[in-house]
Amino acid sequence: MEPTESAPDEPALLEDAPLDLPEATETATFGMGCFWGPDARFGALCGVDRTRVGYAGGTEPDPTYFALGDHTEVVRVAYDPELLSYEDLLETFWTNHDWHSSAPKRQYRSVVLAHDDDQYEIARRERAALAERTGRSPATAVERLSAFYSAEPSHQKYELRSRPTVGDGLEALYGDAFVDSTIVARLNGFAAGHGDRSQRETLLAGLDLPAPLLAELRRTL
C-alpha cells in the first residue's frame, strides 16, 4: 500500500506507519462553507499530511451533523511547515471561498480558527491586508480554536465516498487509517478535480493496489 516514489517536491507518503504525526507537523483549522470541498482542496496540496472534517467554533458539547448547535463546519489540516507555510494555507483559504459575504447560517460561516498566538496574529494581519487591497470588508472571523469535534465517517473524504466503487474499495484496504491517510487525502482531492495530470499519474504509478481498483481510480480521476 506504500508508494514506491513520491510526487515532485514532496517526501514519501507513508501509509503503514503509526498514526501519530511527525513532531514537526503543524495544524490549521478553517471554515469555508460546506466542509466537503475544502477537505478535497487542501488534501490535494503537496505538503499536507492529513485532513479531517469536523465541527468547531461553538460552545455546545459533542455536536453532530443534525445537532450542530452553534458550531461551524470546518476542515483541520495537518501540514509540513518545511513545504507549506501557514501563509500558504491562508492563500488557499482566501482564494477558494466567498470571504466577503455573510453566510446564511453559522454552520457555513467563513472563519479562521487559530491554534496559537502566531496563527491568530498572522490571520488578523492578512485579513486586514486583504481588506485594504480589495476595498472590501471580509466577513471572515478570526478566532482561537477551543475544541474540534470530528464529523461522522460519512462526511470524511466525501469526494471518494461519493464514488462507492473506489471509496469503498480504499476504505476496505485502509481500514481505520482511511480518514488519516495522506494518499487518501490526495486521491480525494484529485477526485474533486484538483491537482494536475502529472501529480495524479505519479501517485497512481506508485500505489500497490488491486488491479481493478487501480483501473477504476485511473478512470475516475
C-alpha positions as semicolon CSV with decimal commas, in nm:
position;residue;x (nm);y (nm);z (nm)
1;M;0,000;0,000;0,000
2;E;0,302;0,230;0,026
3;P;0,405;0,418;-0,287
4;T;0,746;0,348;-0,434
5;E;0,803;0,709;-0,529
6;S;0,673;1,047;-0,424
7;A;0,522;1,339;-0,608
8;P;0,769;1,612;-0,705
9;D;0,884;1,827;-0,414
10;E;0,715;1,600;-0,165
11;P;0,861;1,334;0,068
12;A;0,747;0,974;0,051
13;L;0,389;0,924;0,167
14;L;0,392;0,667;0,446
15;E;0,072;0,476;0,497
16;D;0,157;0,189;0,730
17;A;0,342;0,400;0,986
18;P;0,185;0,473;1,327
19;L;-0,093;0,729;1,311
20;D;0,098;0,975;1,528
21;L;0,213;1,265;1,312
22;P;0,580;1,365;1,293
23;E;0,683;1,607;1,563
24;A;0,742;1,887;1,310
25;T;0,387;1,871;1,174
26;E;0,167;2,173;1,238
27;T;-0,212;2,202;1,227
28;A;-0,454;2,463;1,095
29;T;-0,834;2,481;1,101
30;F;-1,063;2,670;0,863
31;G;-1,434;2,717;0,800
32;M;-1,515;2,779;0,432
33;G;-1,879;2,682;0,390
34;C;-1,966;2,314;0,339
35;F;-1,660;2,120;0,455
36;W;-1,655;1,860;0,175
37;G;-1,498;2,099;-0,076
38;P;-1,222;2,237;0,148
39;D;-1,133;1,884;0,259
40;A;-1,060;1,795;-0,102
41;R;-0,894;2,126;-0,187
42;F;-0,641;2,112;0,096
43;G;-0,592;1,737;0,059
44;A;-0,454;1,783;-0,291
45;L;-0,175;2,016;-0,175
46;C;0,179;1,879;-0,159
47;G;0,293;1,929;0,199
48;V;-0,044;1,850;0,354
49;D;-0,016;1,527;0,554
50;R;-0,376;1,482;0,662
51;T;-0,718;1,638;0,650
52;R;-1,024;1,575;0,862
53;V;-1,360;1,750;0,864
54;G;-1,547;1,835;1,180
55;Y;-1,724;2,094;1,389
56;A;-1,572;2,382;1,585
57;G;-1,615;2,743;1,686
58;G;-1,916;2,696;1,913
59;T;-1,996;2,621;2,274
60;E;-2,231;2,322;2,259
61;P;-2,068;1,993;2,367
62;D;-2,046;1,697;2,130
63;P;-2,206;1,843;1,817
64;T;-2,326;1,619;1,535
65;Y;-2,433;1,698;1,181
66;F;-2,800;1,701;1,275
67;A;-2,744;1,869;1,611
68;L;-2,475;2,121;1,531
69;G;-2,573;2,383;1,786
70;D;-2,362;2,697;1,740
71;H;-2,070;2,521;1,571
72;T;-1,937;2,563;1,218
73;E;-1,834;2,304;0,959
74;V;-1,453;2,314;0,941
75;V;-1,157;2,130;0,795
76;R;-0,850;2,052;1,004
77;V;-0,526;2,040;0,807
78;A;-0,204;1,877;0,930
79;Y;0,088;2,004;0,724
80;D;0,467;2,005;0,694
81;P;0,592;2,361;0,760
82;E;0,907;2,281;0,562
83;L;0,692;2,253;0,249
84;L;0,397;2,480;0,327
85;S;0,374;2,789;0,544
86;Y;0,065;2,899;0,734
87;E;0,052;3,193;0,494
88;D;0,037;2,944;0,204
89;L;-0,264;2,777;0,362
90;L;-0,430;3,113;0,418
91;E;-0,380;3,194;0,050
92;T;-0,568;2,875;-0,038
93;F;-0,832;2,971;0,217
94;W;-0,889;3,321;0,079
95;T;-0,893;3,219;-0,287
96;N;-1,129;2,923;-0,258
97;H;-1,442;3,056;-0,092
98;D;-1,660;3,365;-0,059
99;W;-1,492;3,557;0,223
100;H;-1,672;3,890;0,173
101;S;-2,035;3,778;0,215
102;S;-2,201;3,666;0,535
103;A;-2,312;3,303;0,528
104;P;-2,686;3,232;0,556
105;K;-2,614;3,003;0,852
106;R;-2,344;2,999;1,119
107;Q;-2,285;2,639;1,009
108;Y;-2,129;2,768;0,686
109;R;-1,956;3,085;0,802
110;S;-1,607;3,191;0,697
111;V;-1,371;3,154;0,991
112;V;-1,005;3,102;1,074
113;L;-0,964;2,912;1,400
114;A;-0,612;2,977;1,523
115;H;-0,423;2,708;1,711
116;D;-0,176;2,950;1,871
117;D;-0,091;3,317;1,906
118;D;0,122;3,322;1,589
119;Q;-0,161;3,188;1,373
120;Y;-0,402;3,433;1,531
121;E;-0,185;3,736;1,459
122;I;-0,098;3,622;1,106
123;A;-0,463;3,564;1,019
124;R;-0,572;3,901;1,158
125;R;-0,291;4,076;0,973
126;E;-0,376;3,906;0,643
127;R;-0,746;3,980;0,683
128;A;-0,664;4,350;0,728
129;A;-0,430;4,343;0,427
130;L;-0,698;4,177;0,215
131;A;-0,950;4,445;0,308
132;E;-0,702;4,720;0,222
133;R;-0,604;4,558;-0,108
134;T;-0,957;4,487;-0,230
135;G;-1,154;4,767;-0,067
136;R;-1,398;4,505;0,062
137;S;-1,459;4,415;0,424
138;P;-1,410;4,041;0,488
139;A;-1,692;3,864;0,667
140;T;-1,431;3,616;0,789
141;A;-1,398;3,579;1,165
142;V;-1,059;3,513;1,322
143;E;-1,093;3,325;1,650
144;R;-0,893;3,099;1,875
145;L;-0,972;2,729;1,849
146;S;-1,107;2,587;2,173
147;A;-1,216;2,240;2,060
148;F;-1,250;2,033;1,744
149;Y;-1,511;1,760;1,709
150;S;-1,461;1,510;1,429
151;A;-1,752;1,473;1,189
152;E;-1,921;1,142;1,123
153;P;-1,742;0,892;0,894
154;S;-1,987;0,953;0,609
155;H;-1,855;1,311;0,579
156;Q;-1,485;1,221;0,576
157;K;-1,323;1,213;0,229
158;Y;-1,663;1,274;0,077
159;E;-1,546;1,305;-0,284
160;L;-1,419;0,947;-0,270
161;R;-1,719;0,820;-0,074
162;S;-1,949;0,965;-0,339
163;R;-1,779;0,724;-0,581
164;P;-1,852;0,398;-0,397
165;T;-1,651;0,175;-0,630
166;V;-1,326;0,346;-0,532
167;G;-1,429;0,485;-0,192
168;D;-1,549;0,154;-0,054
169;G;-1,252;-0,027;-0,201
170;L;-1,000;0,208;-0,047
171;E;-1,174;0,207;0,290
172;A;-1,172;-0,173;0,292
173;L;-0,797;-0,171;0,229
174;Y;-0,700;0,109;0,465
175;G;-0,943;0,036;0,747
176;D;-0,909;0,279;1,036
177;A;-0,630;0,463;0,852
178;F;-0,864;0,567;0,568
179;V;-0,951;0,909;0,712
180;D;-0,595;0,997;0,818
181;S;-0,412;0,860;0,514
182;T;-0,205;1,109;0,315
183;I;-0,264;0,910;-0,002
184;V;-0,639;0,901;0,053
185;A;-0,635;1,279;0,112
186;R;-0,458;1,323;-0,223
187;L;-0,696;1,092;-0,406
188;N;-0,992;1,270;-0,251
189;G;-0,854;1,599;-0,380
190;F;-0,787;1,457;-0,724
191;A;-1,141;1,316;-0,736
192;A;-1,268;1,672;-0,692
193;G;-1,061;1,789;-0,988
194;H;-0,768;1,943;-0,801
195;G;-0,406;1,880;-0,893
196;D;-0,271;1,819;-1,242
197;R;-0,232;1,506;-1,453
198;S;0,137;1,472;-1,366
199;Q;0,062;1,467;-0,992
200;R;-0,213;1,210;-1,039
201;E;-0,002;0,984;-1,258
202;T;0,297;0,999;-1,024
203;L;0,086;0,900;-0,727
204;L;-0,106;0,624;-0,904
205;A;0,213;0,478;-1,053
206;G;0,350;0,419;-0,704
207;L;0,045;0,257;-0,545
208;D;0,033;-0,116;-0,480
209;L;-0,341;-0,168;-0,517
210;P;-0,557;-0,446;-0,665
211;A;-0,564;-0,406;-1,043
212;P;-0,942;-0,349;-1,069
213;L;-0,933;-0,075;-0,804
214;L;-0,634;0,093;-0,965
215;A;-0,803;0,081;-1,305
216;E;-1,117;0,238;-1,157
217;L;-0,909;0,512;-0,994
218;R;-0,745;0,589;-1,327
219;R;-1,084;0,605;-1,493
220;T;-1,237;0,818;-1,218
221;L;-0,952;1,063;-1,164
